[in-house]
Amino acid sequence: MAKSGGKVPFCRTSDLIMDASDSSPDQKVGEITVQMTNKGGSTCSAAGFAGVDLKDADGTSAPVHRGGEVPRITDLKPGDTATFSISYKVDFSGDSLASPTDIIVTPPNETHSVDLKWPADALKLGGSYDESIQVHPVGIAN
């Protein structure tokens, strides 16, 4: 099993319970928060960036670009939760061509992904699937 910093093994997808919810601070900024809870029996590391693709209503998918932040150490004891967010421009025109249905998440340092539903109450995505949509590094939930 891979190690992080020589101490804690990376969290496996099978050891994480994941959920996505709308966390937009207002009606101007779109944000989705993904929670990852360690359901395994030992501490694991979720440090870094999750791999994220957005699947659209037409069945196509597009990768989400990484934000510019520096990841921090994120060790999860059993039962602990870490989060990361996806930020995006909001559609104010009503002409958005982007209609995400699913968020495909691959935890940091993993190859197995989980398909999460795009939150029904999330603000409409503005523009196309480009670098204006960003995934931010994993951090410990408050």
OpenMM code with the backbone's topology and positions (N, CA, C; nanometers):
from openmm import Vec3, app, unit

residues = "MET ALA LYS SER GLY GLY LYS VAL PRO PHE CYS ARG THR SER ASP LEU ILE MET ASP ALA SER ASP SER SER PRO ASP GLN LYS VAL GLY GLU ILE THR VAL GLN MET THR ASN LYS GLY GLY SER THR CYS SER ALA ALA GLY PHE ALA GLY VAL ASP LEU LYS ASP ALA ASP GLY THR SER ALA PRO VAL HIS ARG GLY GLY GLU VAL PRO ARG ILE THR ASP LEU LYS PRO GLY ASP THR ALA THR PHE SER ILE SER TYR LYS VAL ASP PHE SER GLY ASP SER LEU ALA SER PRO THR ASP ILE ILE VAL THR PRO PRO ASN GLU THR HIS SER VAL ASP LEU LYS TRP PRO ALA ASP ALA LEU LYS LEU GLY GLY SER TYR ASP GLU SER ILE GLN VAL HIS PRO VAL GLY ILE ALA ASN".split()
positions = [
    Vec3(0.0845, -0.1187, 0.0000),
    Vec3(0.0000, 0.0000, 0.0000),
    Vec3(0.0887, 0.1245, 0.0000),
    Vec3(0.0497, 0.2226, -0.0764),
    Vec3(0.1284, 0.3460, -0.0868),
    Vec3(0.1295, 0.4210, 0.0463),
    Vec3(0.2358, 0.4900, 0.0697),
    Vec3(0.2490, 0.5670, 0.1936),
    Vec3(0.2560, 0.7152, 0.1622),
    Vec3(0.2128, 0.7979, 0.2571),
    Vec3(0.2274, 0.9427, 0.2423),
    Vec3(0.3195, 0.9901, 0.3530),
    Vec3(0.4235, 1.0573, 0.3179),
    Vec3(0.5172, 1.1072, 0.4180),
    Vec3(0.5828, 0.9942, 0.4960),
    Vec3(0.5741, 0.8715, 0.4445),
    Vec3(0.6367, 0.7587, 0.5105),
    Vec3(0.5602, 0.7063, 0.6307),
    Vec3(0.4434, 0.7618, 0.6624),
    Vec3(0.3714, 0.7226, 0.7835),
    Vec3(0.2338, 0.6640, 0.7566),
    Vec3(0.1457, 0.7437, 0.7006),
    Vec3(0.0052, 0.7073, 0.6904),
    Vec3(-0.0281, 0.6637, 0.5477),
    Vec3(-0.0941, 0.5472, 0.5294),
    Vec3(-0.1310, 0.5058, 0.3930),
    Vec3(-0.2396, 0.5967, 0.3360),
    Vec3(-0.2408, 0.6060, 0.2044),
    Vec3(-0.3436, 0.6855, 0.1382),
    Vec3(-0.4802, 0.6215, 0.1588),
    Vec3(-0.5842, 0.7049, 0.1672),
    Vec3(-0.7215, 0.6546, 0.1781),
    Vec3(-0.7586, 0.5840, 0.0480),
    Vec3(-0.8172, 0.4675, 0.0598),
    Vec3(-0.8672, 0.3937, -0.0550),
    Vec3(-1.0108, 0.4386, -0.0807),
    Vec3(-1.0508, 0.4371, -0.2037),
    Vec3(-1.1882, 0.4747, -0.2387),
    Vec3(-1.2877, 0.3908, -0.1595),
    Vec3(-1.2586, 0.2625, -0.1431),
    Vec3(-1.3504, 0.1712, -0.0731),
    Vec3(-1.3633, 0.2031, 0.0759),
    Vec3(-1.2703, 0.2819, 0.1318),
    Vec3(-1.2762, 0.3194, 0.2736),
    Vec3(-1.3447, 0.4538, 0.2958),
    Vec3(-1.3934, 0.5172, 0.1884),
    Vec3(-1.4515, 0.6506, 0.2003),
    Vec3(-1.5997, 0.6500, 0.1653),
    Vec3(-1.6770, 0.7194, 0.2462),
    Vec3(-1.8162, 0.7484, 0.2133),
    Vec3(-1.8159, 0.8909, 0.1599),
    Vec3(-1.8698, 0.9110, 0.0393),
    Vec3(-1.8663, 1.0431, -0.0220),
    Vec3(-2.0062, 1.0949, -0.0511),
    Vec3(-2.0191, 1.2275, -0.0420),
    Vec3(-2.1468, 1.2930, -0.0656),
    Vec3(-2.1187, 1.4331, -0.1205),
    Vec3(-2.2014, 1.4796, -0.2123),
    Vec3(-2.1866, 1.6137, -0.2699),
    Vec3(-2.3078, 1.6985, -0.2338),
    Vec3(-2.2825, 1.8248, -0.1973),
    Vec3(-2.3926, 1.9156, -0.1649),
    Vec3(-2.3618, 2.0565, -0.2144),
    Vec3(-2.4684, 2.1332, -0.2376),
    Vec3(-2.4534, 2.2726, -0.2785),
    Vec3(-2.4066, 2.3522, -0.1569),
    Vec3(-2.3006, 2.4298, -0.1735),
    Vec3(-2.2489, 2.5124, -0.0631),
    Vec3(-2.2248, 2.6557, -0.1098),
    Vec3(-2.2970, 2.6970, -0.2125),
    Vec3(-2.2794, 2.8322, -0.2668),
    Vec3(-2.3055, 2.9353, -0.1573),
    Vec3(-2.2116, 3.0304, -0.1380),
    Vec3(-2.2266, 3.1299, -0.0320),
    Vec3(-2.3358, 3.2329, -0.0610),
    Vec3(-2.3691, 3.2501, -0.1887),
    Vec3(-2.4711, 3.3463, -0.2292),
    Vec3(-2.5204, 3.3063, -0.3674),
    Vec3(-2.5969, 3.3893, -0.4314),
    Vec3(-2.6506, 3.3573, -0.5642),
    Vec3(-2.5555, 3.3976, -0.6776),
    Vec3(-2.4347, 3.4458, -0.6414),
    Vec3(-2.3393, 3.4928, -0.7424),
    Vec3(-2.2245, 3.3956, -0.7671),
    Vec3(-2.1941, 3.3120, -0.6675),
    Vec3(-2.0812, 3.2195, -0.6764),
    Vec3(-2.1326, 3.0772, -0.6616),
    Vec3(-2.1005, 2.9932, -0.7597),
    Vec3(-2.1401, 2.8535, -0.7523),
    Vec3(-2.0344, 2.7713, -0.6810),
    Vec3(-2.0775, 2.6866, -0.5876),
    Vec3(-1.9820, 2.6014, -0.5162),
    Vec3(-2.0508, 2.4727, -0.4727),
    Vec3(-1.9822, 2.3629, -0.4975),
    Vec3(-2.0257, 2.2309, -0.4525),
    Vec3(-1.9200, 2.1818, -0.3551),
    Vec3(-1.9631, 2.1276, -0.2404),
    Vec3(-1.8694, 2.0679, -0.1455),
    Vec3(-1.8876, 1.9169, -0.1464),
    Vec3(-1.7760, 1.8465, -0.1573),
    Vec3(-1.7774, 1.7000, -0.1499),
    Vec3(-1.7161, 1.6603, -0.0163),
    Vec3(-1.7906, 1.5804, 0.0593),
    Vec3(-1.7417, 1.5278, 0.1875),
    Vec3(-1.6919, 1.3858, 0.1663),
    Vec3(-1.5785, 1.3548, 0.2294),
    Vec3(-1.5230, 1.2198, 0.2272),
    Vec3(-1.5014, 1.1775, 0.3722),
    Vec3(-1.5753, 1.0758, 0.4166),
    Vec3(-1.5647, 1.0280, 0.5545),
    Vec3(-1.4956, 0.8927, 0.5544),
    Vec3(-1.3955, 0.8790, 0.6429),
    Vec3(-1.3201, 0.7544, 0.6548),
    Vec3(-1.4034, 0.6511, 0.7309),
    Vec3(-1.4537, 0.5499, 0.6592),
    Vec3(-1.5292, 0.4417, 0.7231),
    Vec3(-1.4403, 0.3215, 0.7510),
    Vec3(-1.3101, 0.3347, 0.7208),
    Vec3(-1.2160, 0.2255, 0.7437),
    Vec3(-1.1786, 0.2154, 0.8907),
    Vec3(-1.0966, 0.1179, 0.9227),
    Vec3(-1.0589, 0.0927, 1.0610),
    Vec3(-0.9288, 0.1568, 1.1038),
    Vec3(-0.8618, 0.2282, 1.0139),
    Vec3(-0.7346, 0.2905, 1.0509),
    Vec3(-0.7216, 0.4275, 0.9852),
    Vec3(-0.6277, 0.5082, 1.0361),
    Vec3(-0.6037, 0.6421, 0.9844),
    Vec3(-0.5480, 0.6322, 0.8426),
    Vec3(-0.5956, 0.7217, 0.7544),
    Vec3(-0.5444, 0.7259, 0.6179),
    Vec3(-0.5284, 0.8714, 0.5744),
    Vec3(-0.4526, 0.8923, 0.4687),
    Vec3(-0.4248, 1.0269, 0.4188),
    Vec3(-0.5083, 1.0565, 0.2947),
    Vec3(-0.5756, 1.1728, 0.2970),
    Vec3(-0.6530, 1.2198, 0.1810),
    Vec3(-0.5930, 1.3488, 0.1273),
    Vec3(-0.4638, 1.3712, 0.1521),
    Vec3(-0.3986, 1.4955, 0.1117),
    Vec3(-0.3876, 1.5063, -0.0394),
    Vec3(-0.4096, 1.6271, -0.0905),
    Vec3(-0.3916, 1.6536, -0.2325),
    Vec3(-0.5190, 1.6978, -0.2994),
    Vec3(-0.5241, 1.6765, -0.4299),
    Vec3(-0.6404, 1.7122, -0.5101),
    Vec3(-0.7130, 1.5851, -0.5508),
    Vec3(-0.8436, 1.5857, -0.5392),
    Vec3(-0.9227, 1.4769, -0.5953),
    Vec3(-0.9299, 1.4974, -0.7459),
    Vec3(-0.9390, 1.3887, -0.8190),
    Vec3(-0.9668, 1.3982, -0.9618),
    Vec3(-1.1168, 1.4151, -0.9778),
    Vec3(-1.1595, 1.5118, -1.0577),
    Vec3(-1.3022, 1.5377, -1.0736),
    Vec3(-1.3347, 1.5563, -1.2218),
    Vec3(-1.4387, 1.4857, -1.2658),
    Vec3(-1.4960, 1.5057, -1.3979),
    Vec3(-1.6439, 1.5358, -1.3775),
    Vec3(-1.6978, 1.6211, -1.4619),
    Vec3(-1.8413, 1.6487, -1.4593),
    Vec3(-1.9046, 1.5789, -1.5788),
    Vec3(-2.0085, 1.4993, -1.5511),
    Vec3(-2.0826, 1.4329, -1.6577),
    Vec3(-2.2048, 1.5181, -1.6890),
    Vec3(-2.2272, 1.5415, -1.8188),
    Vec3(-2.3361, 1.6275, -1.8620),
    Vec3(-2.4586, 1.5443, -1.8999),
    Vec3(-2.5716, 1.6118, -1.9115),
    Vec3(-2.6973, 1.5455, -1.9462),
    Vec3(-2.6875, 1.4702, -2.0790),
    Vec3(-2.5973, 1.5145, -2.1688),
    Vec3(-2.5840, 1.4458, -2.2984),
    Vec3(-2.4916, 1.3244, -2.2912),
    Vec3(-2.4420, 1.2917, -2.1695),
    Vec3(-2.3586, 1.1724, -2.1521),
    Vec3(-2.2098, 1.1962, -2.1659),
    Vec3(-2.1683, 1.3158, -2.2113),
    Vec3(-2.0257, 1.3460, -2.2215),
    Vec3(-1.9724, 1.3871, -2.0845),
    Vec3(-1.8412, 1.3806, -2.0681),
    Vec3(-1.7823, 1.4268, -1.9424),
    Vec3(-1.6608, 1.5131, -1.9723),
    Vec3(-1.6288, 1.6007, -1.8759),
    Vec3(-1.5171, 1.6937, -1.8922),
    Vec3(-1.4416, 1.7020, -1.7599),
    Vec3(-1.3071, 1.7026, -1.7657),
    Vec3(-1.2291, 1.7144, -1.6419),
    Vec3(-1.2395, 1.8548, -1.5832),
    Vec3(-1.2292, 1.8615, -1.4509),
    Vec3(-1.2299, 1.9899, -1.3809),
    Vec3(-1.0848, 2.0263, -1.3502),
    Vec3(-1.0480, 2.1500, -1.3789),
    Vec3(-0.9107, 2.1972, -1.3580),
    Vec3(-0.8829, 2.2206, -1.2098),
    Vec3(-0.7560, 2.2061, -1.1708),
    Vec3(-0.7146, 2.2299, -1.0319),
    Vec3(-0.6985, 2.3786, -1.0054),
    Vec3(-0.7390, 2.4203, -0.8860),
    Vec3(-0.7145, 2.5567, -0.8422),
    Vec3(-0.5664, 2.5733, -0.8099),
    Vec3(-0.5251, 2.6937, -0.7748),
    Vec3(-0.3845, 2.7217, -0.7519),
    Vec3(-0.3369, 2.7014, -0.6090),
    Vec3(-0.4227, 2.6542, -0.5198),
    Vec3(-0.3841, 2.6400, -0.3794),
    Vec3(-0.2848, 2.5260, -0.3594),
    Vec3(-0.2125, 2.5319, -0.2478),
    Vec3(-0.1184, 2.4267, -0.2106),
    Vec3(-0.1903, 2.3299, -0.1161),
    Vec3(-0.1911, 2.1997, -0.1491),
    Vec3(-0.2547, 2.1027, -0.0596),
    Vec3(-0.1845, 2.0972, 0.0755),
    Vec3(-0.2593, 2.0609, 0.1787),
    Vec3(-0.2004, 2.0454, 0.3110),
    Vec3(-0.2200, 1.9024, 0.3591),
    Vec3(-0.1482, 1.8664, 0.4634),
    Vec3(-0.1593, 1.7308, 0.5180),
    Vec3(-0.3015, 1.7103, 0.5678),
    Vec3(-0.3618, 1.6016, 0.5253),
    Vec3(-0.5009, 1.5733, 0.5596),
    Vec3(-0.5119, 1.4266, 0.5990),
    Vec3(-0.4812, 1.3970, 0.7249),
    Vec3(-0.4929, 1.2606, 0.7756),
    Vec3(-0.6288, 1.2426, 0.8415),
    Vec3(-0.6983, 1.1360, 0.8041),
    Vec3(-0.8318, 1.1089, 0.8561),
    Vec3(-0.8297, 0.9872, 0.9478),
    Vec3(-0.8633, 1.0082, 1.0748),
    Vec3(-0.8823, 0.8957, 1.1652),
    Vec3(-1.0157, 0.8307, 1.1288),
    Vec3(-1.0397, 0.7065, 1.1714),
    Vec3(-1.1692, 0.6450, 1.1427),
    Vec3(-1.2835, 0.7357, 1.1907),
    Vec3(-1.3789, 0.7606, 1.1023),
    Vec3(-1.4929, 0.8468, 1.1348),
    Vec3(-1.4720, 0.9931, 1.1028),
    Vec3(-1.3468, 1.0366, 1.0780),
    Vec3(-1.3192, 1.1765, 1.0438),
    Vec3(-1.3635, 1.2062, 0.9003),
    Vec3(-1.3960, 1.3333, 0.8754),
    Vec3(-1.4406, 1.3761, 0.7434),
    Vec3(-1.3502, 1.4865, 0.6898),
    Vec3(-1.3150, 1.4745, 0.5631),
    Vec3(-1.2440, 1.5803, 0.4910),
    Vec3(-1.3368, 1.6293, 0.3811),
    Vec3(-1.3138, 1.7515, 0.3343),
    Vec3(-1.3948, 1.8060, 0.2258),
    Vec3(-1.3049, 1.8688, 0.1202),
    Vec3(-1.3598, 1.8827, 0.0019),
    Vec3(-1.2995, 1.9686, -0.1001),
    Vec3(-1.4152, 2.0333, -0.1743),
    Vec3(-1.3851, 2.1432, -0.2431),
    Vec3(-1.4919, 2.2132, -0.3127),
    Vec3(-1.4621, 2.2253, -0.4613),
    Vec3(-1.5703, 2.2461, -0.5341),
    Vec3(-1.5660, 2.2735, -0.6768),
    Vec3(-1.6338, 2.4095, -0.6934),
    Vec3(-1.5629, 2.5061, -0.7503),
    Vec3(-1.6212, 2.6392, -0.7697),
    Vec3(-1.6432, 2.6633, -0.9184),
    Vec3(-1.7446, 2.7444, -0.9493),
    Vec3(-1.7777, 2.7696, -1.0892),
    Vec3(-1.8539, 2.9003, -1.1053),
    Vec3(-1.8543, 2.9490, -1.2304),
    Vec3(-1.9317, 3.0680, -1.2649),
    Vec3(-2.0791, 3.0287, -1.2703),
    Vec3(-2.1644, 3.1220, -1.2288),
    Vec3(-2.3085, 3.0991, -1.2288),
    Vec3(-2.3689, 3.1573, -1.3560),
    Vec3(-2.4682, 3.0869, -1.4124),
    Vec3(-2.5386, 3.1334, -1.5321),
    Vec3(-2.6491, 3.2294, -1.4919),
    Vec3(-2.6383, 3.3528, -1.5379),
    Vec3(-2.7415, 3.4531, -1.5126),
    Vec3(-2.8275, 3.4779, -1.6368),
    Vec3(-2.7876, 3.4224, -1.7516),
    Vec3(-2.8546, 3.4500, -1.8786),
    Vec3(-2.9700, 3.3546, -1.9053),
    Vec3(-2.9637, 3.2363, -1.8442),
    Vec3(-3.0618, 3.1329, -1.8756),
    Vec3(-3.0264, 3.0568, -2.0018),
    Vec3(-2.9091, 3.0861, -2.0592),
    Vec3(-2.8672, 3.0216, -2.1843),
    Vec3(-2.7553, 2.9198, -2.1647),
    Vec3(-2.7325, 2.8749, -2.0423),
    Vec3(-2.6215, 2.7845, -2.0164),
    Vec3(-2.6347, 2.6562, -2.0983),
    Vec3(-2.5247, 2.6164, -2.1600),
    Vec3(-2.5217, 2.4914, -2.2352),
    Vec3(-2.4746, 2.3759, -2.1470),
    Vec3(-2.4306, 2.4070, -2.0263),
    Vec3(-2.3795, 2.3046, -1.9361),
    Vec3(-2.4919, 2.2592, -1.8433),
    Vec3(-2.5162, 2.1294, -1.8410),
    Vec3(-2.6196, 2.0723, -1.7543),
    Vec3(-2.5637, 1.9501, -1.6831),
    Vec3(-2.4750, 1.9721, -1.5835),
    Vec3(-2.4137, 1.8568, -1.5181),
    Vec3(-2.5173, 1.7721, -1.4445),
    Vec3(-2.4999, 1.6403, -1.4547),
    Vec3(-2.5875, 1.5462, -1.3853),
    Vec3(-2.5122, 1.4689, -1.2775),
    Vec3(-2.3813, 1.4517, -1.2987),
    Vec3(-2.3004, 1.3709, -1.2082),
    Vec3(-2.1631, 1.4331, -1.1881),
    Vec3(-2.1055, 1.4027, -1.0716),
    Vec3(-1.9682, 1.4413, -1.0392),
    Vec3(-1.8924, 1.3106, -1.0201),
    Vec3(-1.7933, 1.2868, -1.1043),
    Vec3(-1.7141, 1.1647, -1.0938),
    Vec3(-1.5885, 1.2001, -1.0146),
    Vec3(-1.5756, 1.1408, -0.8946),
    Vec3(-1.4687, 1.1771, -0.8013),
    Vec3(-1.3714, 1.0614, -0.7843),
    Vec3(-1.2430, 1.0920, -0.8012),
    Vec3(-1.1360, 0.9970, -0.7708),
    Vec3(-1.0555, 1.0582, -0.6567),
    Vec3(-1.0568, 0.9957, -0.5368),
    Vec3(-0.9815, 1.0533, -0.4240),
    Vec3(-0.8329, 1.0700, -0.4576),
    Vec3(-0.7644, 1.1614, -0.3861),
    Vec3(-0.6206, 1.1799, -0.4106),
    Vec3(-0.5451, 1.0475, -0.4010),
    Vec3(-0.4522, 1.0256, -0.4911),
    Vec3(-0.3645, 0.9089, -0.4930),
    Vec3(-0.4406, 0.7774, -0.5077),
    Vec3(-0.5567, 0.7825, -0.5726),
    Vec3(-0.6369, 0.6631, -0.5973),
    Vec3(-0.6650, 0.6530, -0.7467),
    Vec3(-0.7104, 0.5372, -0.7906),
    Vec3(-0.7466, 0.5172, -0.9310),
    Vec3(-0.8934, 0.4797, -0.9462),
    Vec3(-0.9605, 0.4436, -0.8384),
    Vec3(-1.1016, 0.4058, -0.8432),
    Vec3(-1.1882, 0.5277, -0.8124),
    Vec3(-1.2911, 0.5493, -0.8941),
    Vec3(-1.3754, 0.6670, -0.8766),
    Vec3(-1.5142, 0.6296, -0.8260),
    Vec3(-1.5856, 0.7334, -0.7815),
    Vec3(-1.7221, 0.7217, -0.7332),
    Vec3(-1.8058, 0.8220, -0.8116),
    Vec3(-1.9254, 0.7822, -0.8496),
    Vec3(-2.0165, 0.8678, -0.9245),
    Vec3(-2.1173, 0.9271, -0.8263),
    Vec3(-2.1111, 1.0604, -0.8082),
    Vec3(-2.2034, 1.1302, -0.7191),
    Vec3(-2.3002, 1.2128, -0.8026),
    Vec3(-2.4231, 1.2247, -0.7578),
    Vec3(-2.5214, 1.3065, -0.8296),
    Vec3(-2.4899, 1.4550, -0.8093),
    Vec3(-2.5026, 1.5345, -0.9166),
    Vec3(-2.4921, 1.6803, -0.9071),
    Vec3(-2.6083, 1.7252, -0.8186),
    Vec3(-2.5831, 1.8071, -0.7155),
    Vec3(-2.6920, 1.8482, -0.6257),
    Vec3(-2.8049, 1.9195, -0.7012),
    Vec3(-2.9273, 1.8743, -0.6797),
    Vec3(-3.0432, 1.9286, -0.7512),
    Vec3(-3.0642, 2.0769, -0.7233),
    Vec3(-3.0246, 2.1227, -0.6035),
    Vec3(-3.0469, 2.2623, -0.5666),
    Vec3(-2.9296, 2.3537, -0.6025),
    Vec3(-2.8287, 2.3017, -0.6720),
    Vec3(-2.7115, 2.3826, -0.7078),
    Vec3(-2.7487, 2.4880, -0.8112),
    Vec3(-2.6779, 2.6004, -0.8070),
    Vec3(-2.6971, 2.7075, -0.9049),
    Vec3(-2.6559, 2.6573, -1.0435),
    Vec3(-2.7196, 2.7114, -1.1483),
    Vec3(-2.6878, 2.6711, -1.2855),
    Vec3(-2.5450, 2.7107, -1.3204),
    Vec3(-2.4776, 2.6223, -1.3898),
    Vec3(-2.3397, 2.6438, -1.4318),
    Vec3(-2.3372, 2.7410, -1.5495),
    Vec3(-2.2518, 2.8441, -1.5404),
    Vec3(-2.2403, 2.9421, -1.6474),
    Vec3(-2.1296, 2.9063, -1.7444),
    Vec3(-2.1529, 2.9289, -1.8713),
    Vec3(-2.0487, 2.9044, -1.9709),
    Vec3(-2.0349, 2.7578, -2.0045),
    Vec3(-1.9146, 2.7213, -2.0461),
    Vec3(-1.8880, 2.5832, -2.0855),
    Vec3(-1.7961, 2.5191, -1.9830),
    Vec3(-1.7653, 2.3926, -2.0051),
    Vec3(-1.6741, 2.3206, -1.9161),
    Vec3(-1.5309, 2.3634, -1.9490),
    Vec3(-1.4812, 2.4655, -1.8770),
    Vec3(-1.3478, 2.5169, -1.9030),
    Vec3(-1.2757, 2.5430, -1.7712),
    Vec3(-1.1653, 2.6182, -1.7773),
    Vec3(-1.0838, 2.6405, -1.6570),
    Vec3(-1.1507, 2.7305, -1.5541),
    Vec3(-1.2689, 2.7857, -1.5862),
    Vec3(-1.3401, 2.8653, -1.4854),
    Vec3(-1.4043, 2.7755, -1.3788),
    Vec3(-1.4128, 2.6460, -1.4067),
    Vec3(-1.4585, 2.5486, -1.3073),
    Vec3(-1.3326, 2.4905, -1.2448),
    Vec3(-1.3219, 2.4991, -1.1110),
    Vec3(-1.1991, 2.4538, -1.0451),
    Vec3(-1.2303, 2.3656, -0.9257),
    Vec3(-1.1422, 2.2661, -0.9081),
    Vec3(-1.1475, 2.1823, -0.7882),
    Vec3(-1.0368, 2.2313, -0.6953),
    Vec3(-1.0672, 2.2365, -0.5665),
    Vec3(-0.9728, 2.2870, -0.4672),
    Vec3(-0.9252, 2.1712, -0.3795),
    Vec3(-0.8076, 2.1850, -0.3159),
    Vec3(-0.7510, 2.0708, -0.2435),
    Vec3(-0.8352, 2.0269, -0.1235),
    Vec3(-0.8142, 1.9025, -0.0863),
    Vec3(-0.8832, 1.8441, 0.0283),
    Vec3(-0.8360, 1.9079, 0.1570),
    Vec3(-0.9295, 1.9316, 0.2480),
    Vec3(-0.8975, 1.9837, 0.3798),
    Vec3(-0.9842, 1.9154, 0.4843),
    Vec3(-0.9484, 1.9279, 0.6099),
    Vec3(-1.0245, 1.8671, 0.7177),
    Vec3(-1.1533, 1.9470, 0.7396),
    Vec3(-1.2653, 1.8774, 0.7523),
    Vec3(-1.3929, 1.9439, 0.7768),
    Vec3(-1.3923, 2.0045, 0.9162),
    Vec3(-1.4540, 2.1199, 0.9292),
    Vec3(-1.4611, 2.1885, 1.0606),
    Vec3(-1.5753, 2.1324, 1.1427),
] * unit.nanometer
topology = app.Topology()
chain = topology.addChain("A")
for resn in residues:
    res = topology.addResidue(resn, chain)
    for name in ("N", "CA", "C"):
        topology.addAtom(name, app.Element.getBySymbol(name[0]), res)
